[in-house]
Amino acid sequence: MTGRFGKYGDAKRKAHLRSKAKTPNTIPKTRADQRPRSPKKKRKDQEENRMGTKSDITANERQRLDRMFQEKGHADYKWIDPQKIIVSQWVRMKCMFGCGEYGKNACCPPNVPSVSECERFFHEYQDAVIFRFEKAVDKPEERHRWSKKVNIKLAKLERDVFLAGYERAFLLFMDSCGICADCSASREGCKEPRSARPSPEAMAVDVYSTARHFGFPIEVRTEYSQEMNRYAFLMIR
């Protein structure tokens, strides 16, 4: 009887047992598995794990936040990928040369992070919302009154989102912070540190390109009385 190993049963059985003993029980690693992660890849993985940027908001969470936004009177908005927010050096240059708020507002340059730090800030998020506000006014004073009202309302919304369990919620006002009639012009002397927030432009956001990228209208106004489109950003997770 030849059995499984045929005519030379004993010799083949011994050879089979020897080869089986040398075979590991685990699946052999591929060459890619065996290659160590590059320092850059390792730092990226560590950063993503530390920042929590690998997690996204679920559909149910979005629906719950949508209800919150709408109950607070916000209907014109979109969920966006913060990685696609455009940060540009020219925006900071416009703040430094040409804007009357520079050095006079506690939430405007130079009282804000550098352009590179602003860019890194947005890259730490995976979910955000952009809100659109439109209005036509005849005088700057009317714009400032309207902006202050909207910004205070938005600050309360950020607080509600935070209390809903989104500890990283952070708002960018739709206009320069004008909560106080007389600004201290410094972060250390800010009278409303819990509510005061920078505008997107103060964080070097190219609002024109970013708004257009997400399908919103925005144009340079040639007359003050023309309708303006203002945008606020709520960073969530």
NUTOR-810696 format. One record per residue (C-alpha): residue in three letters; x, y negated, z. Coordinates in steps of 0.25 Angstrom, whole numbers, plus 5000, padded with zeros to 4 digits. Example, Ala and Ser with C-alpha at 12.3 -4.5 7.8 and 13.67 -1.06 7.14 Angstrom:
<sites>
+--------+------+------+------+
: residu :   px :   py :   pz :
+--------+------+------+------+
:    ALA : 5049 : 5018 : 5031 :
:    SER : 5055 : 5004 : 5029 :
+--------+------+------+------+
</sites>
This chain:
<sites>
+--------+------+------+------+
: residu :   px :   py :   pz :
+--------+------+------+------+
:    MET : 5000 : 5000 : 5000 :
:    THR : 5007 : 4987 : 4995 :
:    GLY : 4997 : 4977 : 5003 :
:    ARG : 4998 : 4962 : 5002 :
:    PHE : 5013 : 4962 : 5000 :
:    GLY : 5014 : 4973 : 4989 :
:    LYS : 5025 : 4983 : 4987 :
:    TYR : 5035 : 4977 : 4995 :
:    GLY : 5026 : 4974 : 5007 :
:    ASP : 5036 : 4973 : 5019 :
:    ALA : 5046 : 4964 : 5012 :
:    LYS : 5035 : 4954 : 5006 :
:    ARG : 5028 : 4954 : 5020 :
:    LYS : 5041 : 4949 : 5027 :
:    ALA : 5044 : 4939 : 5016 :
:    HIS : 5030 : 4934 : 5017 :
:    LEU : 5031 : 4932 : 5032 :
:    ARG : 5044 : 4925 : 5031 :
:    SER : 5039 : 4915 : 5021 :
:    LYS : 5026 : 4913 : 5030 :
:    ALA : 5034 : 4910 : 5042 :
:    LYS : 5042 : 4899 : 5035 :
:    THR : 5029 : 4892 : 5030 :
:    PRO : 5024 : 4881 : 5040 :
:    ASN : 5010 : 4881 : 5044 :
:    THR : 5009 : 4866 : 5040 :
:    ILE : 5006 : 4861 : 5027 :
:    PRO : 5020 : 4856 : 5021 :
:    LYS : 5021 : 4841 : 5020 :
:    THR : 5022 : 4834 : 5007 :
:    ARG : 5034 : 4826 : 5003 :
:    ALA : 5025 : 4813 : 5005 :
:    ASP : 5021 : 4818 : 5019 :
:    GLN : 5036 : 4820 : 5023 :
:    ARG : 5040 : 4806 : 5019 :
:    PRO : 5041 : 4797 : 5030 :
:    ARG : 5032 : 4784 : 5030 :
:    SER : 5040 : 4772 : 5025 :
:    PRO : 5042 : 4761 : 5036 :
:    LYS : 5032 : 4752 : 5028 :
:    LYS : 5021 : 4763 : 5027 :
:    LYS : 5023 : 4766 : 5042 :
:    ARG : 5022 : 4751 : 5046 :
:    LYS : 5010 : 4750 : 5038 :
:    ASP : 5003 : 4762 : 5044 :
:    GLN : 5007 : 4757 : 5058 :
:    GLU : 5001 : 4744 : 5055 :
:    GLU : 4988 : 4749 : 5049 :
:    ASN : 4986 : 4758 : 5062 :
:    ARG : 4990 : 4747 : 5071 :
:    MET : 4981 : 4737 : 5064 :
:    GLY : 4969 : 4747 : 5062 :
:    THR : 4968 : 4743 : 5047 :
:    LYS : 4965 : 4757 : 5042 :
:    SER : 4951 : 4756 : 5048 :
:    ASP : 4940 : 4750 : 5040 :
:    ILE : 4926 : 4745 : 5045 :
:    THR : 4915 : 4756 : 5042 :
:    ALA : 4903 : 4754 : 5034 :
:    ASN : 4894 : 4754 : 5047 :
:    GLU : 4903 : 4744 : 5053 :
:    ARG : 4902 : 4734 : 5041 :
:    GLN : 4887 : 4735 : 5042 :
:    ARG : 4887 : 4732 : 5056 :
:    LEU : 4896 : 4720 : 5054 :
:    ASP : 4888 : 4716 : 5041 :
:    ARG : 4876 : 4715 : 5050 :
:    MET : 4883 : 4706 : 5060 :
:    PHE : 4888 : 4697 : 5049 :
:    GLN : 4874 : 4695 : 5044 :
:    GLU : 4868 : 4693 : 5057 :
:    LYS : 4878 : 4682 : 5059 :
:    GLY : 4873 : 4675 : 5046 :
:    HIS : 4885 : 4680 : 5037 :
:    ALA : 4880 : 4685 : 5024 :
:    ASP : 4890 : 4681 : 5014 :
:    TYR : 4902 : 4690 : 5017 :
:    LYS : 4910 : 4702 : 5012 :
:    TRP : 4918 : 4713 : 5018 :
:    ILE : 4933 : 4712 : 5013 :
:    ASP : 4946 : 4719 : 5013 :
:    PRO : 4955 : 4710 : 5021 :
:    GLN : 4967 : 4715 : 5014 :
:    LYS : 4962 : 4707 : 5002 :
:    ILE : 4962 : 4694 : 5009 :
:    ILE : 4972 : 4685 : 5001 :
:    VAL : 4982 : 4678 : 5010 :
:    SER : 4991 : 4667 : 5003 :
:    GLN : 5002 : 4658 : 5007 :
:    TRP : 4996 : 4647 : 4998 :
:    VAL : 4984 : 4646 : 5008 :
:    ARG : 4993 : 4643 : 5020 :
:    MET : 5000 : 4632 : 5011 :
:    LYS : 4986 : 4626 : 5009 :
:    CYS : 4984 : 4626 : 5024 :
:    MET : 4997 : 4619 : 5026 :
:    PHE : 4996 : 4609 : 5015 :
:    GLY : 4983 : 4603 : 5012 :
:    CYS : 4974 : 4608 : 5024 :
:    GLY : 4970 : 4598 : 5035 :
:    GLU : 4969 : 4609 : 5045 :
:    TYR : 4983 : 4613 : 5045 :
:    GLY : 4989 : 4611 : 5059 :
:    LYS : 4976 : 4606 : 5064 :
:    ASN : 4968 : 4618 : 5066 :
:    ALA : 4971 : 4629 : 5076 :
:    CYS : 4967 : 4640 : 5066 :
:    CYS : 4974 : 4634 : 5053 :
:    PRO : 4989 : 4635 : 5049 :
:    PRO : 4998 : 4634 : 5056 :
:    ASN : 4990 : 4640 : 5067 :
:    VAL : 4989 : 4653 : 5060 :
:    PRO : 4997 : 4665 : 5056 :
:    SER : 5007 : 4665 : 5044 :
:    VAL : 5002 : 4669 : 5030 :
:    SER : 5009 : 4682 : 5031 :
:    GLU : 5002 : 4685 : 5045 :
:    CYS : 4989 : 4681 : 5039 :
:    GLU : 4990 : 4691 : 5028 :
:    ARG : 4994 : 4702 : 5038 :
:    PHE : 4982 : 4698 : 5047 :
:    PHE : 4972 : 4701 : 5035 :
:    HIS : 4980 : 4714 : 5032 :
:    GLU : 4976 : 4719 : 5046 :
:    TYR : 4962 : 4720 : 5042 :
:    GLN : 4953 : 4730 : 5034 :
:    ASP : 4940 : 4723 : 5035 :
:    ALA : 4935 : 4709 : 5034 :
:    VAL : 4924 : 4700 : 5030 :
:    ILE : 4924 : 4687 : 5022 :
:    PHE : 4912 : 4678 : 5024 :
:    ARG : 4908 : 4667 : 5014 :
:    PHE : 4902 : 4653 : 5018 :
:    GLU : 4898 : 4643 : 5008 :
:    LYS : 4894 : 4629 : 5010 :
:    ALA : 4894 : 4615 : 5003 :
:    VAL : 4897 : 4603 : 5012 :
:    ASP : 4899 : 4588 : 5009 :
:    LYS : 4909 : 4584 : 5020 :
:    PRO : 4920 : 4591 : 5027 :
:    GLU : 4913 : 4589 : 5040 :
:    GLU : 4902 : 4598 : 5036 :
:    ARG : 4911 : 4609 : 5031 :
:    HIS : 4918 : 4609 : 5045 :
:    ARG : 4905 : 4609 : 5053 :
:    TRP : 4900 : 4621 : 5044 :
:    SER : 4914 : 4628 : 5045 :
:    LYS : 4914 : 4627 : 5060 :
:    LYS : 4900 : 4633 : 5061 :
:    VAL : 4903 : 4645 : 5052 :
:    ASN : 4916 : 4647 : 5059 :
:    ILE : 4910 : 4648 : 5073 :
:    LYS : 4900 : 4658 : 5068 :
:    LEU : 4911 : 4666 : 5061 :
:    ALA : 4919 : 4666 : 5074 :
:    LYS : 4907 : 4672 : 5081 :
:    LEU : 4906 : 4683 : 5071 :
:    GLU : 4920 : 4687 : 5072 :
:    ARG : 4917 : 4688 : 5087 :
:    ASP : 4905 : 4697 : 5084 :
:    VAL : 4913 : 4706 : 5075 :
:    PHE : 4924 : 4707 : 5086 :
:    LEU : 4914 : 4711 : 5096 :
:    ALA : 4908 : 4722 : 5087 :
:    GLY : 4921 : 4729 : 5088 :
:    TYR : 4930 : 4723 : 5078 :
:    GLU : 4942 : 4718 : 5086 :
:    ARG : 4950 : 4713 : 5074 :
:    ALA : 4939 : 4703 : 5069 :
:    PHE : 4945 : 4690 : 5065 :
:    LEU : 4938 : 4679 : 5058 :
:    LEU : 4944 : 4668 : 5048 :
:    PHE : 4935 : 4656 : 5048 :
:    MET : 4929 : 4651 : 5035 :
:    ASP : 4935 : 4637 : 5037 :
:    SER : 4946 : 4631 : 5046 :
:    CYS : 4942 : 4633 : 5061 :
:    GLY : 4934 : 4621 : 5066 :
:    ILE : 4928 : 4626 : 5078 :
:    CYS : 4934 : 4615 : 5087 :
:    ALA : 4932 : 4600 : 5083 :
:    ASP : 4946 : 4597 : 5088 :
:    CYS : 4956 : 4608 : 5084 :
:    SER : 4968 : 4610 : 5093 :
:    ALA : 4976 : 4614 : 5080 :
:    SER : 4983 : 4625 : 5087 :
:    ARG : 4981 : 4639 : 5091 :
:    GLU : 4985 : 4637 : 5105 :
:    GLY : 4976 : 4625 : 5107 :
:    CYS : 4964 : 4631 : 5100 :
:    LYS : 4951 : 4629 : 5108 :
:    GLU : 4943 : 4640 : 5102 :
:    PRO : 4953 : 4652 : 5101 :
:    ARG : 4943 : 4662 : 5101 :
:    SER : 4935 : 4657 : 5089 :
:    ALA : 4945 : 4649 : 5081 :
:    ARG : 4949 : 4656 : 5068 :
:    PRO : 4957 : 4653 : 5056 :
:    SER : 4951 : 4652 : 5042 :
:    PRO : 4955 : 4661 : 5031 :
:    GLU : 4964 : 4650 : 5025 :
:    ALA : 4971 : 4648 : 5038 :
:    MET : 4975 : 4663 : 5037 :
:    ALA : 4980 : 4661 : 5023 :
:    VAL : 4969 : 4667 : 5016 :
:    ASP : 4967 : 4664 : 5001 :
:    VAL : 4952 : 4662 : 5003 :
:    TYR : 4950 : 4659 : 4988 :
:    SER : 4956 : 4671 : 4983 :
:    THR : 4951 : 4680 : 4994 :
:    ALA : 4936 : 4675 : 4993 :
:    ARG : 4937 : 4677 : 4978 :
:    HIS : 4943 : 4691 : 4979 :
:    PHE : 4931 : 4695 : 4987 :
:    GLY : 4921 : 4689 : 4978 :
:    PHE : 4917 : 4676 : 4985 :
:    PRO : 4916 : 4663 : 4978 :
:    ILE : 4926 : 4652 : 4982 :
:    GLU : 4931 : 4640 : 4974 :
:    VAL : 4939 : 4627 : 4976 :
:    ARG : 4929 : 4616 : 4979 :
:    THR : 4931 : 4603 : 4971 :
:    GLU : 4921 : 4595 : 4979 :
:    TYR : 4919 : 4596 : 4994 :
:    SER : 4904 : 4597 : 4993 :
:    GLN : 4905 : 4610 : 4984 :
:    GLU : 4901 : 4623 : 4991 :
:    MET : 4912 : 4630 : 4998 :
:    ASN : 4914 : 4645 : 5001 :
:    ARG : 4921 : 4648 : 5014 :
:    TYR : 4926 : 4661 : 5019 :
:    ALA : 4928 : 4667 : 5032 :
:    PHE : 4935 : 4681 : 5035 :
:    LEU : 4932 : 4690 : 5046 :
:    MET : 4943 : 4701 : 5048 :
:    ILE : 4936 : 4713 : 5055 :
:    ARG : 4945 : 4725 : 5055 :
+--------+------+------+------+
</sites>
